Amino acid sequence: MMRLLLDESVPKRLKHAFGDGVAVVTVPEMAWAVTKNGELLRLAADEGFIALVTADRGIEYQQRIDALPIAVIVMLAHRNRLADLEPLVPHIQRLLAPAMERRIYHVAV
C-alpha cells in the first residue's frame, strides 16, 4: 500500500478524503512535529513514504530539488482550510504511483 505523509501545513482531517488504497499519516502522528523540511523528507523516505503532501509553497525554494529523497506534492489553494483542499485530493490521487519521480508536483483546481 502506498504511504503519504501530510505536512503540518495541511489540516489533519484531510487524510480521510483519500479513501482506500493509500495510507495517509500526518507529521504529528509520526512524532515529527517541528522537524525541519530537509530532515522531514529524509525521515519520510526512510519510513517508506512515497510523497509529502504540503501547502507550504516555499518548500521548493528551501530544498535542493535535485536531491529530494521522495516526491513533494504542493497543494495550491486560496486558503489551507479543509473545504479548500479537499477538491485537490482527486488530482493528487491521479499522480500517485509506487515509483513517483523525486520532484515537486503542484496541484491546483
Biopython code that builds the backbone (N, CA, C, O; Angstrom):
import numpy as np
from Bio.PDB.StructureBuilder import StructureBuilder

atoms = [
    (1, "MET", "N", (0.836, -1.180, 0.000)),
    (1, "MET", "CA", (0.000, 0.000, 0.000)),
    (1, "MET", "C", (0.882, 1.246, 0.000)),
    (1, "MET", "O", (1.855, 1.331, 0.749)),
    (2, "MET", "N", (0.534, 2.202, -0.841)),
    (2, "MET", "CA", (1.295, 3.452, -0.908)),
    (2, "MET", "C", (1.052, 4.278, 0.350)),
    (2, "MET", "O", (-0.054, 4.309, 0.890)),
    (3, "ARG", "N", (2.107, 4.944, 0.800)),
    (3, "ARG", "CA", (2.023, 5.754, 2.012)),
    (3, "ARG", "C", (2.307, 7.208, 1.689)),
    (3, "ARG", "O", (3.302, 7.528, 1.039)),
    (4, "LEU", "N", (1.419, 8.093, 2.151)),
    (4, "LEU", "CA", (1.592, 9.536, 2.004)),
    (4, "LEU", "C", (1.771, 10.155, 3.379)),
    (4, "LEU", "O", (1.180, 9.698, 4.358)),
    (5, "LEU", "N", (2.582, 11.189, 3.448)),
    (5, "LEU", "CA", (2.770, 11.937, 4.676)),
    (5, "LEU", "C", (2.158, 13.317, 4.505)),
    (5, "LEU", "O", (2.512, 14.040, 3.574)),
    (6, "LEU", "N", (1.237, 13.695, 5.398)),
    (6, "LEU", "CA", (0.628, 15.026, 5.375)),
    (6, "LEU", "C", (1.428, 15.958, 6.270)),
    (6, "LEU", "O", (1.637, 15.685, 7.453)),
    (7, "ASP", "N", (1.863, 17.044, 5.693)),
    (7, "ASP", "CA", (2.643, 18.039, 6.414)),
    (7, "ASP", "C", (1.775, 18.759, 7.449)),
    (7, "ASP", "O", (0.546, 18.690, 7.406)),
    (8, "GLU", "N", (2.430, 19.440, 8.367)),
    (8, "GLU", "CA", (1.723, 20.205, 9.391)),
    (8, "GLU", "C", (0.924, 21.360, 8.802)),
    (8, "GLU", "O", (0.002, 21.853, 9.451)),
    (9, "SER", "N", (1.250, 21.805, 7.599)),
    (9, "SER", "CA", (0.543, 22.919, 6.969)),
    (9, "SER", "C", (-0.817, 22.508, 6.410)),
    (9, "SER", "O", (-1.576, 23.350, 5.930)),
    (10, "VAL", "N", (-1.120, 21.223, 6.472)),
    (10, "VAL", "CA", (-2.367, 20.680, 5.921)),
    (10, "VAL", "C", (-3.257, 20.216, 7.083)),
    (10, "VAL", "O", (-2.767, 19.563, 8.005)),
    (11, "PRO", "N", (-4.557, 20.545, 7.052)),
    (11, "PRO", "CA", (-5.435, 20.059, 8.122)),
    (11, "PRO", "C", (-5.404, 18.535, 8.212)),
    (11, "PRO", "O", (-5.534, 17.846, 7.201)),
    (12, "LYS", "N", (-5.233, 18.017, 9.420)),
    (12, "LYS", "CA", (-5.085, 16.574, 9.591)),
    (12, "LYS", "C", (-6.313, 15.789, 9.138)),
    (12, "LYS", "O", (-6.194, 14.619, 8.775)),
    (13, "ARG", "N", (-7.476, 16.407, 9.152)),
    (13, "ARG", "CA", (-8.702, 15.708, 8.725)),
    (13, "ARG", "C", (-8.707, 15.416, 7.225)),
    (13, "ARG", "O", (-9.517, 14.616, 6.757)),
    (14, "LEU", "N", (-7.810, 16.056, 6.466)),
    (14, "LEU", "CA", (-7.744, 15.801, 5.024)),
    (14, "LEU", "C", (-7.377, 14.346, 4.737)),
    (14, "LEU", "O", (-7.715, 13.825, 3.674)),
    (15, "LYS", "N", (-6.706, 13.700, 5.649)),
    (15, "LYS", "CA", (-6.286, 12.316, 5.415)),
    (15, "LYS", "C", (-7.462, 11.399, 5.138)),
    (15, "LYS", "O", (-7.303, 10.394, 4.444)),
    (16, "HIS", "N", (-8.635, 11.716, 5.661)),
    (16, "HIS", "CA", (-9.823, 10.884, 5.461)),
    (16, "HIS", "C", (-10.407, 11.018, 4.057)),
    (16, "HIS", "O", (-11.224, 10.190, 3.652)),
    (17, "ALA", "N", (-10.008, 12.037, 3.314)),
    (17, "ALA", "CA", (-10.517, 12.260, 1.960)),
    (17, "ALA", "C", (-9.876, 11.322, 0.939)),
    (17, "ALA", "O", (-10.371, 11.215, -0.183)),
    (18, "PHE", "N", (-8.797, 10.647, 1.296)),
    (18, "PHE", "CA", (-8.081, 9.811, 0.341)),
    (18, "PHE", "C", (-8.698, 8.439, 0.145)),
    (18, "PHE", "O", (-8.488, 7.821, -0.899)),
    (19, "GLY", "N", (-9.445, 7.950, 1.107)),
    (19, "GLY", "CA", (-10.107, 6.659, 0.961)),
    (19, "GLY", "C", (-9.143, 5.488, 1.006)),
    (19, "GLY", "O", (-8.026, 5.593, 1.513)),
    (20, "ASP", "N", (-9.605, 4.367, 0.461)),
    (20, "ASP", "CA", (-8.828, 3.127, 0.490)),
    (20, "ASP", "C", (-7.690, 3.146, -0.530)),
    (20, "ASP", "O", (-7.720, 3.908, -1.497)),
    (21, "GLY", "N", (-6.714, 2.318, -0.305)),
    (21, "GLY", "CA", (-5.616, 2.166, -1.248)),
    (21, "GLY", "C", (-4.417, 3.048, -0.957)),
    (21, "GLY", "O", (-3.339, 2.833, -1.512)),
    (22, "VAL", "N", (-4.592, 4.039, -0.093)),
    (22, "VAL", "CA", (-3.495, 4.928, 0.270)),
    (22, "VAL", "C", (-3.485, 5.072, 1.784)),
    (22, "VAL", "O", (-4.496, 5.424, 2.391)),
    (23, "ALA", "N", (-2.356, 4.802, 2.377)),
    (23, "ALA", "CA", (-2.209, 5.001, 3.818)),
    (23, "ALA", "C", (-1.687, 6.417, 4.032)),
    (23, "ALA", "O", (-0.576, 6.747, 3.619)),
    (24, "VAL", "N", (-2.488, 7.239, 4.673)),
    (24, "VAL", "CA", (-2.125, 8.640, 4.892)),
    (24, "VAL", "C", (-1.876, 8.857, 6.382)),
    (24, "VAL", "O", (-2.718, 8.548, 7.225)),
    (25, "VAL", "N", (-0.705, 9.392, 6.676)),
    (25, "VAL", "CA", (-0.287, 9.629, 8.054)),
    (25, "VAL", "C", (0.135, 11.088, 8.158)),
    (25, "VAL", "O", (0.706, 11.641, 7.218)),
    (26, "THR", "N", (-0.143, 11.711, 9.295)),
    (26, "THR", "CA", (0.250, 13.105, 9.482)),
    (26, "THR", "C", (1.613, 13.198, 10.164)),
    (26, "THR", "O", (2.052, 12.269, 10.842)),
    (27, "VAL", "N", (2.263, 14.330, 9.970)),
    (27, "VAL", "CA", (3.557, 14.576, 10.613)),
    (27, "VAL", "C", (3.438, 14.441, 12.135)),
    (27, "VAL", "O", (4.284, 13.787, 12.746)),
    (28, "PRO", "N", (2.408, 15.044, 12.776)),
    (28, "PRO", "CA", (2.307, 14.852, 14.232)),
    (28, "PRO", "C", (2.108, 13.393, 14.652)),
    (28, "PRO", "O", (2.610, 12.982, 15.698)),
    (29, "GLU", "N", (1.386, 12.609, 13.853)),
    (29, "GLU", "CA", (1.208, 11.194, 14.187)),
    (29, "GLU", "C", (2.537, 10.437, 14.181)),
    (29, "GLU", "O", (2.700, 9.450, 14.899)),
    (30, "MET", "N", (3.469, 10.898, 13.378)),
    (30, "MET", "CA", (4.797, 10.279, 13.330)),
    (30, "MET", "C", (5.733, 10.856, 14.398)),
    (30, "MET", "O", (6.890, 10.448, 14.507)),
    (31, "ALA", "N", (5.219, 11.810, 15.186)),
    (31, "ALA", "CA", (6.012, 12.499, 16.213)),
    (31, "ALA", "C", (7.162, 13.288, 15.593)),
    (31, "ALA", "O", (8.249, 13.377, 16.165)),
    (32, "TRP", "N", (6.904, 13.867, 14.399)),
    (32, "TRP", "CA", (7.908, 14.662, 13.693)),
    (32, "TRP", "C", (7.538, 16.138, 13.649)),
    (32, "TRP", "O", (8.078, 16.879, 12.827)),
    (33, "ALA", "N", (6.631, 16.581, 14.515)),
    (33, "ALA", "CA", (6.246, 17.994, 14.536)),
    (33, "ALA", "C", (7.483, 18.857, 14.749)),
    (33, "ALA", "O", (8.405, 18.472, 15.469)),
    (34, "VAL", "N", (7.494, 20.001, 14.132)),
    (34, "VAL", "CA", (8.575, 20.999, 14.150)),
    (34, "VAL", "C", (9.909, 20.493, 13.589)),
    (34, "VAL", "O", (10.945, 21.123, 13.801)),
    (35, "THR", "N", (9.892, 19.383, 12.888)),
    (35, "THR", "CA", (11.102, 18.892, 12.214)),
    (35, "THR", "C", (11.309, 19.715, 10.947)),
    (35, "THR", "O", (10.360, 19.942, 10.195)),
    (36, "LYS", "N", (12.513, 20.152, 10.709)),
    (36, "LYS", "CA", (12.824, 20.944, 9.507)),
    (36, "LYS", "C", (12.557, 20.117, 8.261)),
    (36, "LYS", "O", (12.672, 18.892, 8.282)),
    (37, "ASN", "N", (12.193, 20.805, 7.158)),
    (37, "ASN", "CA", (11.779, 20.106, 5.943)),
    (37, "ASN", "C", (12.810, 19.117, 5.408)),
    (37, "ASN", "O", (12.442, 18.011, 5.012)),
    (38, "GLY", "N", (14.074, 19.480, 5.386)),
    (38, "GLY", "CA", (15.090, 18.571, 4.865)),
    (38, "GLY", "C", (15.155, 17.272, 5.654)),
    (38, "GLY", "O", (15.195, 16.184, 5.080)),
    (39, "GLU", "N", (15.165, 17.399, 6.966)),
    (39, "GLU", "CA", (15.181, 16.227, 7.839)),
    (39, "GLU", "C", (13.872, 15.455, 7.726)),
    (39, "GLU", "O", (13.872, 14.224, 7.733)),
    (40, "LEU", "N", (12.768, 16.168, 7.624)),
    (40, "LEU", "CA", (11.451, 15.539, 7.487)),
    (40, "LEU", "C", (11.387, 14.671, 6.230)),
    (40, "LEU", "O", (10.884, 13.548, 6.275)),
    (41, "LEU", "N", (11.887, 15.184, 5.124)),
    (41, "LEU", "CA", (11.885, 14.419, 3.871)),
    (41, "LEU", "C", (12.755, 13.166, 3.988)),
    (41, "LEU", "O", (12.392, 12.106, 3.478)),
    (42, "ARG", "N", (13.886, 13.288, 4.650)),
    (42, "ARG", "CA", (14.769, 12.126, 4.832)),
    (42, "ARG", "C", (14.100, 11.073, 5.711)),
    (42, "ARG", "O", (14.125, 9.883, 5.395)),
    (43, "LEU", "N", (13.503, 11.518, 6.819)),
    (43, "LEU", "CA", (12.795, 10.589, 7.707)),
    (43, "LEU", "C", (11.655, 9.890, 6.964)),
    (43, "LEU", "O", (11.466, 8.681, 7.096)),
    (44, "ALA", "N", (10.902, 10.661, 6.185)),
    (44, "ALA", "CA", (9.777, 10.094, 5.440)),
    (44, "ALA", "C", (10.257, 9.048, 4.445)),
    (44, "ALA", "O", (9.637, 7.993, 4.311)),
    (45, "ALA", "N", (11.343, 9.326, 3.752)),
    (45, "ALA", "CA", (11.894, 8.358, 2.795)),
    (45, "ALA", "C", (12.327, 7.086, 3.519)),
    (45, "ALA", "O", (12.065, 5.977, 3.055)),
    (46, "ASP", "N", (12.989, 7.257, 4.653)),
    (46, "ASP", "CA", (13.459, 6.104, 5.434)),
    (46, "ASP", "C", (12.299, 5.238, 5.926)),
    (46, "ASP", "O", (12.459, 4.030, 6.100)),
    (47, "GLU", "N", (11.139, 5.844, 6.148)),
    (47, "GLU", "CA", (9.962, 5.122, 6.644)),
    (47, "GLU", "C", (9.072, 4.588, 5.515)),
    (47, "GLU", "O", (8.025, 3.999, 5.782)),
    (48, "GLY", "N", (9.477, 4.789, 4.264)),
    (48, "GLY", "CA", (8.745, 4.208, 3.149)),
    (48, "GLY", "C", (7.614, 5.039, 2.576)),
    (48, "GLY", "O", (6.791, 4.515, 1.825)),
    (49, "PHE", "N", (7.549, 6.329, 2.913)),
    (49, "PHE", "CA", (6.547, 7.194, 2.298)),
    (49, "PHE", "C", (6.951, 7.493, 0.862)),
    (49, "PHE", "O", (8.136, 7.638, 0.564)),
    (50, "ILE", "N", (5.953, 7.586, -0.042)),
    (50, "ILE", "CA", (6.284, 7.904, -1.439)),
    (50, "ILE", "C", (6.248, 9.394, -1.700)),
    (50, "ILE", "O", (6.859, 9.874, -2.655)),
    (51, "ALA", "N", (5.522, 10.150, -0.840)),
    (51, "ALA", "CA", (5.432, 11.591, -1.053)),
    (51, "ALA", "C", (5.025, 12.314, 0.212)),
    (51, "ALA", "O", (4.368, 11.756, 1.091)),
    (52, "LEU", "N", (5.432, 13.571, 0.281)),
    (52, "LEU", "CA", (4.985, 14.507, 1.308)),
    (52, "LEU", "C", (3.962, 15.419, 0.645)),
    (52, "LEU", "O", (4.235, 16.004, -0.403)),
    (53, "VAL", "N", (2.782, 15.542, 1.254)),
    (53, "VAL", "CA", (1.748, 16.449, 0.763)),
    (53, "VAL", "C", (1.754, 17.668, 1.668)),
    (53, "VAL", "O", (1.605, 17.550, 2.884)),
    (54, "THR", "N", (1.928, 18.842, 1.070)),
    (54, "THR", "CA", (2.076, 20.071, 1.842)),
    (54, "THR", "C", (1.326, 21.224, 1.197)),
    (54, "THR", "O", (0.973, 21.169, 0.019)),
    (55, "ALA", "N", (1.090, 22.256, 1.974)),
    (55, "ALA", "CA", (0.558, 23.513, 1.444)),
    (55, "ALA", "C", (1.635, 24.591, 1.519)),
    (55, "ALA", "O", (1.366, 25.761, 1.244)),
    (56, "ASP", "N", (2.835, 24.205, 1.885)),
    (56, "ASP", "CA", (3.973, 25.118, 2.022)),
    (56, "ASP", "C", (4.551, 25.431, 0.639)),
    (56, "ASP", "O", (5.310, 24.640, 0.078)),
    (57, "ARG", "N", (4.186, 26.577, 0.108)),
    (57, "ARG", "CA", (4.652, 26.966, -1.238)),
    (57, "ARG", "C", (6.138, 27.295, -1.275)),
    (57, "ARG", "O", (6.736, 27.340, -2.350)),
    (58, "GLY", "N", (6.725, 27.518, -0.137)),
    (58, "GLY", "CA", (8.134, 27.872, -0.099)),
    (58, "GLY", "C", (9.075, 26.686, -0.069)),
    (58, "GLY", "O", (10.290, 26.861, -0.154)),
    (59, "ILE", "N", (8.539, 25.489, 0.048)),
    (59, "ILE", "CA", (9.397, 24.312, 0.200)),
    (59, "ILE", "C", (10.356, 24.128, -0.979)),
    (59, "ILE", "O", (11.490, 23.682, -0.799)),
    (60, "GLU", "N", (9.901, 24.469, -2.170)),
    (60, "GLU", "CA", (10.776, 24.266, -3.327)),
    (60, "GLU", "C", (11.949, 25.234, -3.354)),
    (60, "GLU", "O", (12.933, 24.998, -4.055)),
    (61, "TYR", "N", (11.854, 26.318, -2.600)),
    (61, "TYR", "CA", (12.958, 27.275, -2.523)),
    (61, "TYR", "C", (13.865, 26.973, -1.342)),
    (61, "TYR", "O", (14.939, 27.562, -1.214)),
    (62, "GLN", "N", (13.438, 26.059, -0.480)),
    (62, "GLN", "CA", (14.199, 25.714, 0.708)),
    (62, "GLN", "C", (14.961, 24.401, 0.562)),
    (62, "GLN", "O", (15.816, 24.082, 1.389)),
    (63, "GLN", "N", (14.655, 23.640, -0.483)),
    (63, "GLN", "CA", (15.263, 22.318, -0.662)),
    (63, "GLN", "C", (15.999, 22.240, -1.997)),
    (63, "GLN", "O", (15.647, 22.928, -2.956)),
    (64, "ARG", "N", (17.004, 21.411, -2.043)),
    (64, "ARG", "CA", (17.678, 21.131, -3.311)),
    (64, "ARG", "C", (16.790, 20.166, -4.088)),
    (64, "ARG", "O", (16.640, 19.004, -3.709)),
    (65, "ILE", "N", (16.218, 20.643, -5.148)),
    (65, "ILE", "CA", (15.268, 19.857, -5.935)),
    (65, "ILE", "C", (15.922, 18.591, -6.490)),
    (65, "ILE", "O", (15.280, 17.543, -6.558)),
    (66, "ASP", "N", (17.171, 18.681, -6.880)),
    (66, "ASP", "CA", (17.859, 17.525, -7.475)),
    (66, "ASP", "C", (18.251, 16.471, -6.440)),
    (66, "ASP", "O", (18.760, 15.409, -6.799)),
    (67, "ALA", "N", (18.016, 16.759, -5.149)),
    (67, "ALA", "CA", (18.416, 15.822, -4.107)),
    (67, "ALA", "C", (17.239, 15.379, -3.231)),
    (67, "ALA", "O", (17.449, 14.905, -2.115)),
    (68, "LEU", "N", (16.021, 15.525, -3.718)),
    (68, "LEU", "CA", (14.868, 15.130, -2.921)),
    (68, "LEU", "C", (14.849, 13.615, -2.728)),
    (68, "LEU", "O", (15.024, 12.868, -3.691)),
    (69, "PRO", "N", (14.639, 13.152, -1.489)),
    (69, "PRO", "CA", (14.586, 11.708, -1.255)),
    (69, "PRO", "C", (13.221, 11.092, -1.592)),
    (69, "PRO", "O", (13.123, 9.882, -1.801)),
    (70, "ILE", "N", (12.173, 11.918, -1.646)),
    (70, "ILE", "CA", (10.830, 11.471, -2.036)),
    (70, "ILE", "C", (10.170, 12.596, -2.824)),
    (70, "ILE", "O", (10.686, 13.712, -2.886)),
    (71, "ALA", "N", (9.021, 12.289, -3.425)),
    (71, "ALA", "CA", (8.252, 13.311, -4.129)),
    (71, "ALA", "C", (7.627, 14.269, -3.116)),
    (71, "ALA", "O", (7.358, 13.898, -1.973)),
    (72, "VAL", "N", (7.402, 15.503, -3.556)),
    (72, "VAL", "CA", (6.725, 16.504, -2.740)),
    (72, "VAL", "C", (5.556, 17.021, -3.570)),
    (72, "VAL", "O", (5.731, 17.432, -4.717)),
    (73, "ILE", "N", (4.363, 16.996, -2.982)),
    (73, "ILE", "CA", (3.163, 17.484, -3.661)),
    (73, "ILE", "C", (2.711, 18.743, -2.938)),
    (73, "ILE", "O", (2.335, 18.696, -1.766)),
    (74, "VAL", "N", (2.751, 19.872, -3.644)),
    (74, "VAL", "CA", (2.355, 21.152, -3.071)),
    (74, "VAL", "C", (0.928, 21.445, -3.503)),
    (74, "VAL", "O", (0.637, 21.532, -4.696)),
    (75, "MET", "N", (0.047, 21.595, -2.536)),
    (75, "MET", "CA", (-1.356, 21.899, -2.799)),
    (75, "MET", "C", (-1.514, 23.418, -2.904)),
    (75, "MET", "O", (-1.170, 24.151, -1.977)),
    (76, "LEU", "N", (-2.035, 23.876, -4.036)),
    (76, "LEU", "CA", (-2.220, 25.301, -4.261)),
    (76, "LEU", "C", (-3.703, 25.629, -4.147)),
    (76, "LEU", "O", (-4.494, 25.276, -5.021)),
    (77, "ALA", "N", (-4.070, 26.300, -3.076)),
    (77, "ALA", "CA", (-5.458, 26.690, -2.833)),
    (77, "ALA", "C", (-5.446, 28.104, -2.262)),
    (77, "ALA", "O", (-4.410, 28.607, -1.825)),
    (78, "HIS", "N", (-6.612, 28.731, -2.274)),
    (78, "HIS", "CA", (-6.702, 30.098, -1.739)),
    (78, "HIS", "C", (-6.392, 30.133, -0.250)),
    (78, "HIS", "O", (-5.751, 31.063, 0.239)),
    (79, "ARG", "N", (-6.856, 29.107, 0.469)),
    (79, "ARG", "CA", (-6.610, 29.009, 1.907)),
    (79, "ARG", "C", (-6.305, 27.555, 2.252)),
    (79, "ARG", "O", (-6.561, 26.652, 1.456)),
    (80, "ASN", "N", (-5.770, 27.344, 3.414)),
    (80, "ASN", "CA", (-5.437, 25.991, 3.856)),
    (80, "ASN", "C", (-6.547, 25.377, 4.696)),
    (80, "ASN", "O", (-6.282, 24.633, 5.640)),
    (81, "ARG", "N", (-7.775, 25.689, 4.353)),
    (81, "ARG", "CA", (-8.911, 25.102, 5.048)),
    (81, "ARG", "C", (-9.278, 23.782, 4.381)),
    (81, "ARG", "O", (-9.033, 23.585, 3.191)),
    (82, "LEU", "N", (-9.857, 22.898, 5.148)),
    (82, "LEU", "CA", (-10.252, 21.589, 4.648)),
    (82, "LEU", "C", (-11.133, 21.712, 3.407)),
    (82, "LEU", "O", (-10.922, 20.998, 2.426)),
    (83, "ALA", "N", (-12.105, 22.597, 3.441)),
    (83, "ALA", "CA", (-13.034, 22.769, 2.310)),
    (83, "ALA", "C", (-12.313, 23.231, 1.044)),
    (83, "ALA", "O", (-12.750, 22.912, -0.061)),
    (84, "ASP", "N", (-11.239, 23.962, 1.185)),
    (84, "ASP", "CA", (-10.479, 24.435, 0.026)),
    (84, "ASP", "C", (-9.519, 23.372, -0.508)),
    (84, "ASP", "O", (-9.197, 23.365, -1.696)),
    (85, "LEU", "N", (-9.068, 22.485, 0.360)),
    (85, "LEU", "CA", (-8.075, 21.482, -0.040)),
    (85, "LEU", "C", (-8.691, 20.163, -0.508)),
    (85, "LEU", "O", (-8.090, 19.464, -1.325)),
    (86, "GLU", "N", (-9.857, 19.815, -0.014)),
    (86, "GLU", "CA", (-10.489, 18.543, -0.402)),
    (86, "GLU", "C", (-10.656, 18.395, -1.916)),
    (86, "GLU", "O", (-10.438, 17.296, -2.427)),
    (87, "PRO", "N", (-11.029, 19.437, -2.658)),
    (87, "PRO", "CA", (-11.159, 19.271, -4.114)),
    (87, "PRO", "C", (-9.847, 18.919, -4.820)),
    (87, "PRO", "O", (-9.864, 18.492, -5.975)),
    (88, "LEU", "N", (-8.728, 19.091, -4.150)),
    (88, "LEU", "CA", (-7.426, 18.771, -4.747)),
    (88, "LEU", "C", (-7.060, 17.297, -4.609)),
    (88, "LEU", "O", (-6.173, 16.811, -5.311)),
    (89, "VAL", "N", (-7.730, 16.585, -3.715)),
    (89, "VAL", "CA", (-7.389, 15.186, -3.450)),
    (89, "VAL", "C", (-7.487, 14.309, -4.699)),
    (89, "VAL", "O", (-6.575, 13.514, -4.929)),
    (90, "PRO", "N", (-8.545, 14.405, -5.526)),
    (90, "PRO", "CA", (-8.570, 13.569, -6.737)),
    (90, "PRO", "C", (-7.394, 13.831, -7.673)),
    (90, "PRO", "O", (-6.923, 12.916, -8.349)),
    (91, "HIS", "N", (-6.917, 15.075, -7.715)),
    (91, "HIS", "CA", (-5.755, 15.399, -8.550)),
    (91, "HIS", "C", (-4.491, 14.727, -7.995)),
    (91, "HIS", "O", (-3.643, 14.252, -8.749)),
    (92, "ILE", "N", (-4.388, 14.700, -6.677)),
    (92, "ILE", "CA", (-3.250, 14.031, -6.039)),
    (92, "ILE", "C", (-3.319, 12.528, -6.304)),
    (92, "ILE", "O", (-2.304, 11.905, -6.614)),
    (93, "GLN", "N", (-4.503, 11.951, -6.183)),
    (93, "GLN", "CA", (-4.658, 10.511, -6.387)),
    (93, "GLN", "C", (-4.256, 10.103, -7.809)),
    (93, "GLN", "O", (-3.736, 9.005, -8.011)),
    (94, "ARG", "N", (-4.488, 10.965, -8.781)),
    (94, "ARG", "CA", (-4.089, 10.650, -10.162)),
    (94, "ARG", "C", (-2.567, 10.658, -10.327)),
    (94, "ARG", "O", (-2.035, 9.991, -11.215)),
    (95, "LEU", "N", (-1.880, 11.396, -9.492)),
    (95, "LEU", "CA", (-0.414, 11.457, -9.563)),
    (95, "LEU", "C", (0.260, 10.232, -8.943)),
    (95, "LEU", "O", (1.368, 9.856, -9.328)),
    (96, "LEU", "N", (-0.416, 9.628, -7.995)),
    (96, "LEU", "CA", (0.223, 8.598, -7.184)),
    (96, "LEU", "C", (0.627, 7.376, -7.995)),
    (96, "LEU", "O", (-0.140, 6.842, -8.795)),
    (97, "ALA", "N", (1.835, 6.967, -7.758)),
    (97, "ALA", "CA", (2.379, 5.752, -8.366)),
    (97, "ALA", "C", (3.460, 5.242, -7.432)),
    (97, "ALA", "O", (4.146, 6.036, -6.789)),
    (98, "PRO", "N", (3.622, 3.926, -7.347)),
    (98, "PRO", "CA", (4.649, 3.392, -6.443)),
    (98, "PRO", "C", (6.047, 3.959, -6.706)),
    (98, "PRO", "O", (6.852, 4.078, -5.782)),
    (99, "ALA", "N", (6.330, 4.300, -7.935)),
    (99, "ALA", "CA", (7.655, 4.825, -8.269)),
    (99, "ALA", "C", (7.554, 6.271, -8.750)),
    (99, "ALA", "O", (8.017, 6.602, -9.842)),
    (100, "MET", "N", (6.951, 7.123, -7.938)),
    (100, "MET", "CA", (6.842, 8.541, -8.292)),
    (100, "MET", "C", (8.228, 9.141, -8.446)),
    (100, "MET", "O", (9.158, 8.767, -7.731)),
    (101, "GLU", "N", (8.364, 10.070, -9.378)),
    (101, "GLU", "CA", (9.629, 10.778, -9.521)),
    (101, "GLU", "C", (9.882, 11.612, -8.280)),
    (101, "GLU", "O", (8.948, 12.125, -7.664)),
    (102, "ARG", "N", (11.125, 11.742, -7.922)),
    (102, "ARG", "CA", (11.512, 12.552, -6.764)),
    (102, "ARG", "C", (11.633, 14.006, -7.213)),
    (102, "ARG", "O", (12.722, 14.515, -7.478)),
    (103, "ARG", "N", (10.481, 14.645, -7.285)),
    (103, "ARG", "CA", (10.431, 16.039, -7.705)),
    (103, "ARG", "C", (9.264, 16.718, -7.021)),
    (103, "ARG", "O", (8.540, 16.091, -6.247)),
    (104, "ILE", "N", (9.077, 17.997, -7.304)),
    (104, "ILE", "CA", (7.962, 18.738, -6.733)),
    (104, "ILE", "C", (6.834, 18.785, -7.750)),
    (104, "ILE", "O", (7.028, 19.174, -8.902)),
    (105, "TYR", "N", (5.659, 18.383, -7.302)),
    (105, "TYR", "CA", (4.436, 18.450, -8.099)),
    (105, "TYR", "C", (3.568, 19.561, -7.525)),
    (105, "TYR", "O", (3.511, 19.739, -6.308)),
    (106, "HIS", "N", (2.897, 20.303, -8.386)),
    (106, "HIS", "CA", (1.947, 21.335, -7.946)),
    (106, "HIS", "C", (0.554, 20.869, -8.327)),
    (106, "HIS", "O", (0.325, 20.428, -9.453)),
    (107, "VAL", "N", (-0.376, 20.965, -7.388)),
    (107, "VAL", "CA", (-1.742, 20.517, -7.617)),
    (107, "VAL", "C", (-2.676, 21.685, -7.316)),
    (107, "VAL", "O", (-2.655, 22.254, -6.225)),
    (108, "ALA", "N", (-3.493, 22.027, -8.306)),
    (108, "ALA", "CA", (-4.478, 23.106, -8.154)),
    (108, "ALA", "C", (-5.740, 22.692, -8.890)),
    (108, "ALA", "O", (-5.717, 21.795, -9.732)),
    (109, "VAL", "N", (-6.838, 23.356, -8.563)),
    (109, "VAL", "CA", (-8.100, 23.062, -9.255)),
    (109, "VAL", "C", (-8.140, 23.854, -10.540)),
    (109, "VAL", "O", (-9.112, 23.764, -11.290)),
]
sb = StructureBuilder()
sb.init_structure("model")
sb.init_model(0)
sb.init_chain("A")
sb.init_seg("    ")
for serial, (resi, resn, name, xyz) in enumerate(atoms, 1):
    if name == "N":
        sb.init_residue(resn, " ", resi, " ")
    sb.init_atom(name, np.array(xyz, "f"), 0.0, 1.0, " ", f" {name:<3s}", serial, name[0])
structure = sb.get_structure()
